[in-house]
Amino acid sequence: MSSDSDHRSIAPIVGPDDPRRFTDSGIPIKEIYDESDLPEALELGHPGEYPFTRGVYSEMYRKQLWTMRQYAGYATAKESNERYRFLIENGSTGLSMAFDLPTQLGLDSDDGRCLGEVGRTGVAIDSIDDMRVAFDRIPLDKVSTSMTINAPAAVLMLLYQLVGEEQGIAPDQLRGTTQNDVLKEYMARGNFIYPPEGSMRLTTDLFAYCRETIPKWNTISISGYHFREKGCSAVQEVAFTLSNGIAYVQAAIDAGLSVDEFAPRLAFFFNGHNNVFQEVAKFRAARRMWAQIMRERFGAKDERSMRLRFHTQTGGVTLTAQQPENNIARVALQGFAAVCGGTQSLHTNGFDEALALPTEDAARIALRTQQIIAAESGAVEAIDPFAGSYFVESLTDEIETRANELIAKVDELGGSVNAIGFITNEIEESAWGYQERYRTKQDIVVGVNEYVTDQLEVPDTLRVDQQSEDEQVARLAAFKADRDQSLIADHLEKIRVTAEGSDNLLPVLREALRDRCTLGEVCAAMRDVFGSYRPEF
């Protein structure tokens, strides 16, 4: 159980008739703010300058808009390729690749444990052949691709590199991101393969490999998004995300890397919720905190190492199955907050995603929402438009103070790897608080606990049928039959030997995948050495 002081990061449950108001982080909201609420040592500085409170670049959107991504992928590589090309044709400036559950767990589609899951939550990628089809007629030197993949992140990135080479594109021309944040899987999401030691080895190996081979690649997207989806507050999202960032930086340094060699390619991933003012403050506080952490804790000298560059996705957990068209307004508010907070990349959810993967119409509306924010809202005209606001500056300072308290607690426990149980418990307590505030109508969710209608509104939804899974399994069987089996066995043994030593695993994995080993086979070979993670309950 957490101490009372820890609960400063969680809103109290006070009942709907209590006149007090709080953000979800327990920050009390006054009726009016004035100059007395500004932090005593308020030094905003300039965008693009340490500590980057006002933005990581000097000109921000006046020079270049954020990357407009839409999270997409379902069924087979062919169907996902069609959705990717549809999004590009409609103005998307980056792709965000969704993988199905078997792929996320390092399993091939023909594994008996995957029955009914192939292609359901994203695209099934078993082999280089699938990756080749997924990016057919998409020039990889012209598009930035984000991959929402963690435990097998190195494998998917290497498949992408191999397909790029087939297109005649040198690795140093590839741009994109692998999420590659397995710590949050243990804490919030549950899609892990190996124990933390093996996972961290793969993470730091990927850092080193990209430094030498794919220098424009963002090697990790340290993710608070999933903490917020599980029910944490804004303060907890900042604290636990940055704590995980600290763990990855330390692991890379312990592996022999110099901080300024890898830190400029670190990226972050945050959630966008409905409280516009708290969200703007959250992004500003996180930027300032990370700059200080990198300079003061790790001795970074390169200012690029101190920049917290981040992607935002609007809050999936805020979407409602009831009156689903209300979600269009929610997504617009969340996207606006992310832009005003200085995001580098943005995904806006489809209004139907509480029910199913988004249809083409829902994906188009979500993309148009970003384009309207960019072209019509005025948010891009001035850099850091909320700067100097009594309310927002007060929130920014308070979020920083409270998040630093939580980071200190994680440090006391030995860092994120050792604090998995603490972080998980904190998030679960916050999630319980959310539900109690909804139940008592302290917090209103339109269409759910207030302004409810009896009419059932179910839009047309995207459905992935069993035929897609059957086709993927048959395709994989043909792929596996058309190989030199002795060569496959040699590659898998080489992976095991390398995993037992200290050499970088990625060159060995790359050769195996090029010679037609599958994702499930190479992940299983590493599992033979690293073992499987079993959470303690």
ChimeraX attribute file (.defattr): number of C-alpha atoms within 10 A of each C-alpha:
attribute: neighborCount
match mode: 1-to-1
recipient: residues
	/A:1	8
	/A:2	10
	/A:3	7
	/A:4	7
	/A:5	9
	/A:6	14
	/A:7	17
	/A:8	18
	/A:9	26
	/A:10	25
	/A:11	20
	/A:12	21
	/A:13	17
	/A:14	15
	/A:15	15
	/A:16	15
	/A:17	9
	/A:18	9
	/A:19	7
	/A:20	12
	/A:21	18
	/A:22	16
	/A:23	19
	/A:24	23
	/A:25	24
	/A:26	19
	/A:27	20
	/A:28	14
	/A:29	13
	/A:30	10
	/A:31	7
	/A:32	8
	/A:33	14
	/A:34	10
	/A:35	12
	/A:36	9
	/A:37	15
	/A:38	19
	/A:39	15
	/A:40	8
	/A:41	6
	/A:42	11
	/A:43	9
	/A:44	15
	/A:45	12
	/A:46	17
	/A:47	19
	/A:48	18
	/A:49	18
	/A:50	20
	/A:51	26
	/A:52	27
	/A:53	30
	/A:54	27
	/A:55	28
	/A:56	27
	/A:57	18
	/A:58	15
	/A:59	13
	/A:60	22
	/A:61	19
	/A:62	11
	/A:63	10
	/A:64	10
	/A:65	15
	/A:66	20
	/A:67	18
	/A:68	22
	/A:69	28
	/A:70	28
	/A:71	25
	/A:72	21
	/A:73	29
	/A:74	27
	/A:75	27
	/A:76	24
	/A:77	25
	/A:78	18
	/A:79	16
	/A:80	23
	/A:81	23
	/A:82	15
	/A:83	20
	/A:84	24
	/A:85	17
	/A:86	15
	/A:87	22
	/A:88	17
	/A:89	10
	/A:90	13
	/A:91	14
	/A:92	22
	/A:93	19
	/A:94	25
	/A:95	24
	/A:96	22
	/A:97	22
	/A:98	23
	/A:99	26
	/A:100	23
	/A:101	21
	/A:102	27
	/A:103	28
	/A:104	22
	/A:105	22
	/A:106	27
	/A:107	25
	/A:108	24
	/A:109	30
	/A:110	20
	/A:111	12
	/A:112	9
	/A:113	11
	/A:114	18
	/A:115	13
	/A:116	13
	/A:117	19
	/A:118	31
	/A:119	30
	/A:120	24
	/A:121	19
	/A:122	27
	/A:123	28
	/A:124	33
	/A:125	33
	/A:126	28
	/A:127	23
	/A:128	23
	/A:129	18
	/A:130	21
	/A:131	23
	/A:132	21
	/A:133	18
	/A:134	27
	/A:135	21
	/A:136	18
	/A:137	12
	/A:138	16
	/A:139	13
	/A:140	24
	/A:141	16
	/A:142	12
	/A:143	16
	/A:144	18
	/A:145	20
	/A:146	24
	/A:147	22
	/A:148	20
	/A:149	28
	/A:150	27
	/A:151	26
	/A:152	26
	/A:153	25
	/A:154	24
	/A:155	25
	/A:156	25
	/A:157	24
	/A:158	20
	/A:159	24
	/A:160	22
	/A:161	22
	/A:162	22
	/A:163	23
	/A:164	22
	/A:165	14
	/A:166	11
	/A:167	17
	/A:168	12
	/A:169	16
	/A:170	16
	/A:171	21
	/A:172	16
	/A:173	15
	/A:174	23
	/A:175	19
	/A:176	20
	/A:177	24
	/A:178	26
	/A:179	22
	/A:180	28
	/A:181	27
	/A:182	28
	/A:183	27
	/A:184	27
	/A:185	18
	/A:186	22
	/A:187	23
	/A:188	22
	/A:189	14
	/A:190	13
	/A:191	19
	/A:192	23
	/A:193	27
	/A:194	23
	/A:195	18
	/A:196	18
	/A:197	13
	/A:198	19
	/A:199	22
	/A:200	23
	/A:201	19
	/A:202	23
	/A:203	25
	/A:204	24
	/A:205	21
	/A:206	25
	/A:207	25
	/A:208	22
	/A:209	18
	/A:210	21
	/A:211	18
	/A:212	11
	/A:213	15
	/A:214	21
	/A:215	19
	/A:216	17
	/A:217	24
	/A:218	25
	/A:219	31
	/A:220	27
	/A:221	26
	/A:222	27
	/A:223	30
	/A:224	26
	/A:225	25
	/A:226	22
	/A:227	28
	/A:228	26
	/A:229	20
	/A:230	17
	/A:231	23
	/A:232	31
	/A:233	25
	/A:234	29
	/A:235	31
	/A:236	28
	/A:237	27
	/A:238	31
	/A:239	28
	/A:240	26
	/A:241	26
	/A:242	24
	/A:243	26
	/A:244	23
	/A:245	25
	/A:246	20
	/A:247	19
	/A:248	23
	/A:249	21
	/A:250	16
	/A:251	17
	/A:252	21
	/A:253	15
	/A:254	11
	/A:255	15
	/A:256	11
	/A:257	17
	/A:258	14
	/A:259	19
	/A:260	18
	/A:261	15
	/A:262	21
	/A:263	26
	/A:264	20
	/A:265	23
	/A:266	24
	/A:267	22
	/A:268	23
	/A:269	24
	/A:270	29
	/A:271	25
	/A:272	32
	/A:273	24
	/A:274	19
	/A:275	15
	/A:276	19
	/A:277	19
	/A:278	24
	/A:279	25
	/A:280	28
	/A:281	28
	/A:282	27
	/A:283	31
	/A:284	30
	/A:285	27
	/A:286	25
	/A:287	27
	/A:288	23
	/A:289	23
	/A:290	24
	/A:291	24
	/A:292	19
	/A:293	16
	/A:294	24
	/A:295	17
	/A:296	11
	/A:297	11
	/A:298	16
	/A:299	14
	/A:300	21
	/A:301	13
	/A:302	15
	/A:303	19
	/A:304	17
	/A:305	22
	/A:306	28
	/A:307	28
	/A:308	29
	/A:309	23
	/A:310	23
	/A:311	26
	/A:312	27
	/A:313	24
	/A:314	27
	/A:315	23
	/A:316	22
	/A:317	15
	/A:318	16
	/A:319	24
	/A:320	21
	/A:321	20
	/A:322	20
	/A:323	20
	/A:324	19
	/A:325	18
	/A:326	16
	/A:327	23
	/A:328	19
	/A:329	13
	/A:330	22
	/A:331	28
	/A:332	21
	/A:333	19
	/A:334	26
	/A:335	29
	/A:336	25
	/A:337	26
	/A:338	29
	/A:339	26
	/A:340	26
	/A:341	29
	/A:342	30
	/A:343	29
	/A:344	24
	/A:345	20
	/A:346	27
	/A:347	27
	/A:348	27
	/A:349	30
	/A:350	29
	/A:351	30
	/A:352	27
	/A:353	21
	/A:354	18
	/A:355	17
	/A:356	17
	/A:357	24
	/A:358	24
	/A:359	19
	/A:360	15
	/A:361	13
	/A:362	20
	/A:363	25
	/A:364	18
	/A:365	17
	/A:366	23
	/A:367	23
	/A:368	18
	/A:369	21
	/A:370	24
	/A:371	15
	/A:372	13
	/A:373	17
	/A:374	18
	/A:375	12
	/A:376	10
	/A:377	11
	/A:378	12
	/A:379	20
	/A:380	23
	/A:381	13
	/A:382	13
	/A:383	22
	/A:384	21
	/A:385	17
	/A:386	18
	/A:387	18
	/A:388	14
	/A:389	16
	/A:390	17
	/A:391	21
	/A:392	23
	/A:393	23
	/A:394	20
	/A:395	27
	/A:396	24
	/A:397	19
	/A:398	19
	/A:399	27
	/A:400	21
	/A:401	14
	/A:402	21
	/A:403	28
	/A:404	20
	/A:405	18
	/A:406	23
	/A:407	22
	/A:408	14
	/A:409	18
	/A:410	22
	/A:411	16
	/A:412	11
	/A:413	14
	/A:414	12
	/A:415	18
	/A:416	25
	/A:417	20
	/A:418	14
	/A:419	17
	/A:420	17
	/A:421	15
	/A:422	17
	/A:423	23
	/A:424	17
	/A:425	14
	/A:426	20
	/A:427	24
	/A:428	17
	/A:429	16
	/A:430	24
	/A:431	19
	/A:432	13
	/A:433	20
	/A:434	21
	/A:435	13
	/A:436	17
	/A:437	19
	/A:438	18
	/A:439	13
	/A:440	15
	/A:441	15
	/A:442	17
	/A:443	20
	/A:444	15
	/A:445	15
	/A:446	14
	/A:447	15
	/A:448	14
	/A:449	13
	/A:450	12
	/A:451	9
	/A:452	12
	/A:453	11
	/A:454	6
	/A:455	8
	/A:456	9
	/A:457	12
	/A:458	13
	/A:459	14
	/A:460	13
	/A:461	15
	/A:462	15
	/A:463	13
	/A:464	19
	/A:465	13
	/A:466	15
	/A:467	10
	/A:468	18
	/A:469	23
	/A:470	16
	/A:471	13
	/A:472	21
	/A:473	19
	/A:474	14
	/A:475	16
	/A:476	20
	/A:477	13
	/A:478	10
	/A:479	17
	/A:480	16
	/A:481	9
	/A:482	9
	/A:483	13
	/A:484	12
	/A:485	13
	/A:486	9
	/A:487	14
	/A:488	20
	/A:489	14
	/A:490	11
	/A:491	23
	/A:492	22
	/A:493	15
	/A:494	17
	/A:495	25
	/A:496	20
	/A:497	16
	/A:498	18
	/A:499	22
	/A:500	13
	/A:501	9
	/A:502	11
	/A:503	12
	/A:504	17
	/A:505	22
	/A:506	21
	/A:507	14
	/A:508	18
	/A:509	25
	/A:510	18
	/A:511	15
	/A:512	23
	/A:513	22
	/A:514	16
	/A:515	15
	/A:516	20
	/A:517	26
	/A:518	25
	/A:519	25
	/A:520	22
	/A:521	21
	/A:522	25
	/A:523	22
	/A:524	21
	/A:525	19
	/A:526	25
	/A:527	19
	/A:528	15
	/A:529	16
	/A:530	20
	/A:531	15
	/A:532	16
	/A:533	15
	/A:534	11
	/A:535	11
	/A:536	5
	/A:537	4
